[in-house]
Amino acid sequence: MTTGHPALIAAIAAEIAASGPIPFVRFMELALYHPQYGYYMRPPEAGGERIGWSGDFYTSSDVHPILGQALATQARQVDALLGYPEPFSVVEMGAGKGLLARDILTALLKEDDSFRRRFRYVLVERSPAMRELQRTNLGQWLGEPGLMSWVEDVHSLADVQGLMFSNELPDAFPVHRIQMAEGRAQEIFVDYRDGKFAECLRPLSDPRLPRHLERLSLSLPDGYRTEMNVHALTWMEQVASALTRGVAITIDYGHTMQDLYSADRSDGTLLCYYSQMTSEDPYERVGQQDMTAHVDFSSLAMVGEEHGLHVTGFTNQLSFLMGLGVEEMMAELDPESPEFRAAIHLLRPDGMGTTFKVLIQHKGIEKPELDGLRFKPFFGEALAVSSVA
């Protein structure tokens, strides 16, 4: 039997009963973002949390403030490159609990200079429950007029001058799941039979899928499964549209196209997280576990190029933090302290330091030399970006 949030399972089952099997992308959308019962949309159960050391998964901002400090340093450099515009905006897309925003604001506003007067912080967040948690964690700045604001989606933004960034956002977008059968791509749909969800194959449900498959020029064998994150491509178009002058930074775990669609990933990258444990079964604990898929950075870069958002560089989290002075930041910590050990966690070459990649793009300015890109761990043009009309 399928397990999970009873009301959410009933809502998904009712939709399937009314219209037939639904694409997996719709199932994932409902499981994570159903307006009443979705994993991210409803308040945490009493005594529990979803994100953090005691939750289902943790992010870099749960580990140590050092990522926020580094992003603040990068924001100051972007501000100077733009000629100190008024206002200078930092837009965080998908702000989680607000911990990264807290760390960035703490670092950016420690100096009482003209920057504070020109500075605006915008949080893009669709979940009412997460917005409430963000306000709690950012309470010390809520009284400053005009400093912070919230919007529900990137589409609501326009004429941004500054820095737009996300940390572990595209991996949480609902994905289409594709399986090759008889030499062509079929889409995985979800049915509900005898009290449990079951998969079946159907023709591709979204006209963007065949176009994107053609763009990627993939040759995959029968039985190969993978994910297509067309929501991330639309999101990247919206970022390009919202940003007038400045820099966009995308931090997430993922791969270049060549690695993501390689032979050793023939079952895709979809994973579920519950209480710090991973599972490959999205049909258990429905609405009570997170679901993610690795990000295709090549496709994000390609779509950005097509919409005027040009690749500045591509690196990993370790190299990004080193370029922004993480060694100097850590020199202030006691090597025997829990804070030092936590910061090391973000830098591990066999962990978050290299698993997490950083895509940096620019618009409205000449290609900038950014400190976050001083160290380049990849050979040649790793993203293999080419624009396709």
C-alpha positions as CSV (number, residue, x, y, z in Angstrom):
1,M,0.0,0.0,0.0
2,T,1.1,3.6,-0.7
3,T,2.0,5.5,2.5
4,G,2.1,9.2,3.1
5,H,-0.2,12.1,4.0
6,P,-3.7,10.6,3.7
7,A,-5.4,13.8,2.4
8,L,-2.8,14.3,-0.2
9,I,-2.9,10.7,-1.4
10,A,-6.7,11.0,-1.7
11,A,-6.4,14.3,-3.7
12,I,-3.9,12.7,-6.2
13,A,-6.0,9.6,-6.5
14,A,-9.1,11.7,-7.1
15,E,-7.4,13.6,-9.9
16,I,-6.3,10.3,-11.5
17,A,-9.8,8.8,-11.2
18,A,-11.2,11.9,-12.9
19,S,-8.7,12.2,-15.8
20,G,-6.7,9.0,-16.0
21,P,-3.0,8.5,-15.3
22,I,-1.0,11.7,-14.8
23,P,2.6,12.6,-15.9
24,F,5.1,12.0,-13.1
25,V,5.8,15.7,-13.2
26,R,2.3,16.4,-12.1
27,F,2.5,13.8,-9.4
28,M,5.7,15.4,-8.1
29,E,4.1,18.9,-8.3
30,L,1.2,17.7,-6.1
31,A,3.5,15.8,-3.7
32,L,5.7,18.8,-3.1
33,Y,3.5,21.8,-3.8
34,H,-0.2,20.9,-3.4
35,P,-1.5,24.2,-1.9
36,Q,-2.9,22.5,1.3
37,Y,-1.1,19.2,1.7
38,G,2.2,19.5,-0.3
39,Y,5.5,18.7,1.4
40,Y,6.7,22.3,1.2
41,M,3.4,24.1,1.5
42,R,2.0,23.0,4.8
43,P,3.5,23.9,8.2
44,P,5.8,21.3,9.7
45,E,4.2,18.8,12.1
46,A,4.5,19.7,15.8
47,G,8.1,19.4,17.0
48,G,9.5,18.6,13.6
49,E,11.3,20.4,10.8
50,R,12.0,19.5,7.2
51,I,15.3,21.3,6.6
52,G,18.2,21.2,9.0
53,W,20.3,18.7,10.9
54,S,17.2,17.2,12.6
55,G,15.1,17.4,9.4
56,D,14.8,15.3,6.3
57,F,17.8,17.0,4.6
58,Y,20.2,19.9,5.2
59,T,21.6,22.7,3.0
60,S,24.9,24.6,3.1
61,S,23.3,27.4,5.2
62,D,22.5,24.8,7.9
63,V,26.1,23.8,8.0
64,H,28.0,27.1,8.5
65,P,27.5,30.9,7.7
66,I,30.6,30.9,5.5
67,L,28.6,30.5,2.3
68,G,26.6,33.6,3.1
69,Q,29.7,35.5,4.0
70,A,31.3,34.5,0.6
71,L,28.1,35.5,-1.3
72,A,28.1,38.9,0.5
73,T,31.7,39.4,-0.6
74,Q,30.7,38.6,-4.2
75,A,27.7,40.9,-4.0
76,R,30.0,43.8,-2.9
77,Q,32.2,43.2,-5.9
78,V,29.2,43.1,-8.3
79,D,28.0,46.4,-6.8
80,A,31.3,48.0,-7.6
81,L,31.3,46.5,-11.2
82,L,27.9,48.0,-11.8
83,G,29.0,51.5,-10.6
84,Y,27.1,51.5,-7.3
85,P,23.5,51.6,-8.6
86,E,20.6,52.8,-6.6
87,P,19.0,50.5,-5.6
88,F,21.4,47.6,-5.7
89,S,19.3,44.5,-5.3
90,V,20.2,41.0,-4.1
91,V,17.4,38.6,-5.1
92,E,17.4,35.2,-3.4
93,M,15.3,32.6,-5.2
94,G,14.0,29.9,-3.0
95,A,15.2,31.1,0.4
96,G,14.5,28.0,2.5
97,K,14.3,28.9,6.2
98,G,16.0,32.3,5.6
99,L,19.3,31.2,7.2
100,L,21.4,32.1,4.1
101,A,19.6,35.4,3.9
102,R,20.4,36.0,7.5
103,D,24.1,35.2,7.0
104,I,24.3,37.5,3.9
105,L,22.5,40.4,5.6
106,T,24.7,40.1,8.6
107,A,27.9,40.3,6.5
108,L,26.6,42.9,4.1
109,L,25.3,45.3,6.7
110,K,28.1,45.2,9.3
111,E,29.5,48.4,7.8
112,D,27.5,51.6,8.1
113,D,28.2,53.1,4.6
114,S,26.2,54.2,1.6
115,F,25.6,50.6,0.6
116,R,23.1,50.2,3.4
117,R,21.0,53.0,2.0
118,R,21.1,51.7,-1.6
119,F,20.7,48.0,-0.8
120,R,17.5,45.9,-1.2
121,Y,17.0,42.2,-0.4
122,V,14.2,40.4,-2.2
123,L,13.2,36.9,-1.3
124,V,11.3,34.8,-3.9
125,E,9.2,32.2,-2.1
126,R,5.9,30.6,-3.1
127,S,5.3,28.7,0.2
128,P,3.4,30.6,2.9
129,A,4.8,28.3,5.5
130,M,8.4,29.0,4.4
131,R,7.8,32.7,4.2
132,E,6.6,32.7,7.8
133,L,9.7,30.9,8.9
134,Q,11.9,33.3,6.9
135,R,10.3,36.3,8.6
136,T,11.0,34.7,12.0
137,N,14.7,34.1,11.2
138,L,15.0,37.6,9.7
139,G,13.1,39.4,12.4
140,Q,15.9,41.8,13.4
141,W,15.7,43.6,10.0
142,L,11.9,43.6,9.4
143,G,11.7,47.1,10.9
144,E,14.0,48.7,8.4
145,P,11.8,50.3,5.7
146,G,12.4,49.1,2.2
147,L,15.2,46.7,3.1
148,M,13.4,43.4,2.5
149,S,10.5,42.3,0.4
150,W,8.9,39.1,-0.7
151,V,7.5,38.0,-4.1
152,E,5.9,34.6,-5.0
153,D,7.8,34.0,-8.3
154,V,10.6,35.4,-10.5
155,H,8.0,36.4,-13.1
156,S,6.9,39.1,-10.7
157,L,10.3,40.8,-10.9
158,A,11.6,43.3,-13.5
159,D,14.5,45.7,-14.1
160,V,16.8,44.1,-11.4
161,Q,20.2,45.6,-11.1
162,G,22.4,43.6,-8.9
163,L,22.8,39.9,-7.9
164,M,20.2,37.2,-8.4
165,F,21.1,33.8,-6.9
166,S,19.7,30.5,-5.8
167,N,21.1,27.8,-3.5
168,E,19.5,24.3,-4.1
169,L,16.5,25.5,-6.0
170,P,16.3,23.9,-9.5
171,D,16.8,20.5,-8.0
172,A,13.5,20.8,-6.2
173,F,11.5,21.7,-9.4
174,P,9.1,18.9,-10.5
175,V,10.6,16.9,-13.4
176,H,9.3,14.9,-16.3
177,R,10.7,11.3,-16.2
178,I,11.6,9.8,-19.6
179,Q,12.2,6.2,-20.6
180,M,13.5,5.0,-23.9
181,A,11.3,2.3,-25.5
182,E,11.5,0.9,-29.0
183,G,14.0,3.6,-30.0
184,R,11.9,6.6,-28.9
185,A,11.3,8.6,-25.8
186,Q,8.2,7.7,-23.7
187,E,7.1,9.5,-20.6
188,I,6.5,7.9,-17.2
189,F,2.9,8.4,-16.0
190,V,1.4,7.6,-12.6
191,D,-1.8,5.6,-12.1
192,Y,-3.6,4.6,-8.9
193,R,-4.7,1.0,-8.6
194,D,-5.7,-1.2,-5.6
195,G,-4.6,1.5,-3.1
196,K,-1.2,2.2,-4.5
197,F,0.5,4.2,-7.2
198,A,1.8,2.5,-10.3
199,E,3.8,3.6,-13.3
200,C,3.0,3.3,-17.0
201,L,4.5,4.6,-20.2
202,R,2.7,7.1,-22.4
203,P,3.7,9.5,-25.3
204,L,5.4,12.8,-24.2
205,S,2.9,15.1,-22.6
206,D,4.6,18.5,-23.1
207,P,5.6,19.9,-26.4
208,R,8.8,21.3,-24.8
209,L,10.1,17.8,-24.3
210,P,10.7,16.7,-27.9
211,R,12.2,20.1,-28.6
212,H,14.6,19.9,-25.7
213,L,15.5,16.3,-26.6
214,E,16.4,17.4,-30.1
215,R,18.4,20.3,-28.7
216,L,20.4,17.9,-26.5
217,S,21.1,15.5,-29.5
218,L,21.1,12.5,-27.1
219,S,21.4,8.9,-28.3
220,L,20.1,6.7,-25.5
221,P,19.5,2.9,-25.4
222,D,16.1,1.3,-24.8
223,G,15.3,1.0,-21.1
224,Y,17.4,4.2,-20.3
225,R,15.6,6.4,-17.7
226,T,16.3,10.0,-17.0
227,E,14.7,13.3,-16.0
228,M,13.9,16.4,-18.0
229,N,13.5,19.6,-15.9
230,V,11.7,21.9,-18.2
231,H,10.5,24.0,-15.2
232,A,14.2,24.9,-14.6
233,L,14.5,26.0,-18.3
234,T,11.4,28.3,-17.9
235,W,12.8,29.6,-14.6
236,M,16.1,30.5,-16.3
237,E,14.2,32.4,-19.0
238,Q,12.5,34.3,-16.2
239,V,15.8,35.1,-14.5
240,A,17.2,36.4,-17.8
241,S,14.1,38.5,-18.3
242,A,14.1,40.0,-14.7
243,L,17.8,40.9,-14.7
244,T,18.7,44.1,-16.5
245,R,22.3,44.5,-15.4
246,G,24.2,42.3,-13.1
247,V,25.1,38.7,-12.3
248,A,23.1,35.5,-11.7
249,I,24.5,32.7,-9.5
250,T,23.1,29.2,-9.4
251,I,24.4,26.8,-6.7
252,D,23.2,23.2,-6.8
253,Y,24.2,19.6,-7.1
254,G,24.3,18.5,-10.7
255,H,26.4,17.9,-13.8
256,T,27.2,18.9,-17.2
257,M,25.1,17.4,-20.0
258,Q,27.8,14.9,-20.9
259,D,28.0,13.5,-17.3
260,L,24.2,13.7,-16.5
261,Y,23.2,11.6,-19.5
262,S,26.1,9.1,-19.4
263,A,25.7,5.3,-19.5
264,D,26.3,4.9,-15.7
265,R,23.2,7.0,-15.0
266,S,20.8,4.8,-16.9
267,D,18.2,4.9,-14.0
268,G,18.3,8.7,-13.7
269,T,19.1,10.8,-10.6
270,L,15.7,11.1,-8.8
271,L,16.1,10.7,-5.0
272,C,13.8,11.1,-2.0
273,Y,14.9,12.3,1.4
274,Y,13.3,11.5,4.7
275,S,15.0,11.9,8.1
276,Q,18.5,12.1,6.5
277,M,17.9,8.9,4.6
278,T,17.7,8.5,0.8
279,S,15.2,6.4,-1.2
280,E,14.5,5.9,-4.9
281,D,10.8,5.2,-4.3
282,P,8.7,8.4,-4.7
283,Y,5.5,6.5,-4.0
284,E,6.1,5.9,-0.3
285,R,5.7,8.7,2.3
286,V,4.0,10.8,-0.3
287,G,3.9,14.4,0.9
288,Q,6.2,13.5,3.8
289,Q,9.5,13.2,2.0
290,D,11.4,15.5,-0.3
291,M,12.0,14.7,-3.9
292,T,14.9,16.0,-6.0
293,A,16.8,15.4,-9.3
294,H,20.3,16.5,-10.3
295,V,20.5,19.7,-12.3
296,D,21.6,19.8,-16.0
297,F,23.9,22.9,-15.9
298,S,24.6,22.7,-19.6
299,S,20.9,23.2,-20.4
300,L,20.6,26.1,-18.0
301,A,23.6,27.8,-19.6
302,M,22.3,27.2,-23.1
303,V,18.9,28.7,-22.3
304,G,20.5,31.6,-20.5
305,E,22.6,32.3,-23.6
306,E,19.5,32.3,-25.8
307,H,17.9,35.0,-23.6
308,G,20.9,37.3,-23.2
309,L,22.2,35.8,-19.9
310,H,25.8,34.9,-20.8
311,V,28.1,32.4,-19.1
312,T,30.7,34.1,-16.9
313,G,32.1,30.8,-15.6
314,F,31.4,27.4,-14.1
315,T,33.1,26.1,-11.0
316,N,32.4,24.0,-7.9
317,Q,31.6,25.1,-4.3
318,L,35.1,24.5,-3.0
319,S,36.8,26.6,-5.7
320,F,34.1,29.3,-5.4
321,L,34.6,29.7,-1.7
322,M,38.4,29.6,-2.0
323,G,38.3,32.5,-4.6
324,L,36.2,34.6,-2.2
325,G,38.6,34.2,0.7
326,V,37.4,31.2,2.7
327,E,40.9,30.5,4.0
328,E,41.0,34.0,5.6
329,M,37.5,33.4,7.1
330,M,38.5,30.1,8.5
331,A,41.8,31.5,9.9
332,E,39.6,33.3,12.4
333,L,38.2,30.0,13.7
334,D,39.7,27.6,16.3
335,P,40.8,24.5,14.4
336,E,39.5,22.4,17.2
337,S,36.0,24.1,17.3
338,P,32.7,22.7,16.0
339,E,32.5,25.8,13.8
340,F,35.7,24.9,12.1
341,R,34.7,21.3,11.5
342,A,31.3,22.5,10.2
343,A,33.0,24.9,7.7
344,I,35.3,22.1,6.5
345,H,32.1,20.1,5.6
346,L,31.3,22.7,2.9
347,L,34.8,22.3,1.4
348,R,35.3,18.5,1.3
349,P,36.6,17.4,-2.1
350,D,34.8,14.1,-1.6
351,G,31.6,15.8,-0.6
352,M,29.8,19.2,-0.8
353,G,32.9,20.9,-2.0
354,T,32.8,19.2,-5.4
355,T,29.3,17.8,-5.6
356,F,27.9,21.3,-5.6
357,K,28.5,23.3,-8.7
358,V,28.3,27.0,-9.3
359,L,27.1,28.5,-12.6
360,I,27.7,32.3,-12.9
361,Q,26.1,34.3,-15.7
362,H,26.0,38.0,-16.5
363,K,23.8,40.4,-18.4
364,G,24.0,44.1,-19.5
365,I,27.7,44.3,-18.7
366,E,31.0,43.1,-20.3
367,K,32.2,39.7,-19.1
368,P,33.4,40.5,-15.5
369,E,36.4,39.1,-13.7
370,L,34.8,37.8,-10.5
371,D,36.7,36.6,-7.4
372,G,34.4,33.6,-7.1
373,L,35.8,32.3,-10.4
374,R,39.5,32.8,-9.7
375,F,40.0,29.0,-9.5
376,K,38.8,26.9,-12.4
377,P,38.5,23.1,-11.7
378,F,37.1,22.1,-15.1
379,F,39.1,21.7,-18.3
380,G,38.1,23.6,-21.4
381,E,34.5,24.5,-22.1
382,A,33.0,22.0,-19.7
383,L,29.4,23.2,-20.3
384,A,29.7,22.8,-24.1
385,V,27.2,25.7,-24.5
386,S,25.8,26.4,-27.9
387,S,22.7,28.4,-28.7
388,V,19.8,26.7,-30.6
389,A,17.1,28.9,-32.0
